[in-house]
Amino acid sequence: MIRFVVIAIVVVAVWALLLKLIKDLKSANIDWTGVATIVGFIALAFWLRHVTGMG
């Protein structure tokens, strides 16, 4: 029973932090093209590692 209470508290805390992060990101002036490029290169690196087995 204690585990359920602890898990519920952690879920509520993560949800609150996620909502705060989304609110802060909406009000911030972020270069989304640069962010997408970085995420794309990281995804490409993981995909190439998976396909080739090197890296």
N, C-alpha and C positions, 0 to 999 in steps of 0.2 A: 504494500500500500504506500509505503514511503517512497518507493521508486516512482510510482505514478505521480505523486505530488512533486517530486524533484523534476521529473520529465516535463510536467505541465508548466512549472515555473521557468524552465529553460526555454520551452517553446514560446511562452508569452514574452520572455526577454528578447529572443531572437526576432520575433514578429515586430516588437516595438522598435528595435534597432533597424530592421529592414524598412519600416515605414519612415523613420527619421532619415535614413540614407536616401530613400526615394525623394523625400521632400527637399533635402539639401541638393540633390542632383538636379532637380527641376529648376531650382533658383540659381544654380551655378552656371557660369559661362564656360562651357567645355567644348573643346574641338573634337567633335565626335568622329570626324574623318580619321584623325590621328589615333584615337582609341580603337576604332575598327581595324585600322591597319596593323596595330600592335597585336590585337587579338587574332587577326588573320595569320600573321607570321607565327604566332605561338601554335595555333591549330595546325598550320602547315608543318611545323617542326615535329609535332606529335604524330601526325599522319605519316610523314616520311620515315620516322623512327619505326612506326608500326609496319610499314610496307617493306622497308629495306632491312630492318633489324640492326642498323648501325646508329651510332650516336650516343 
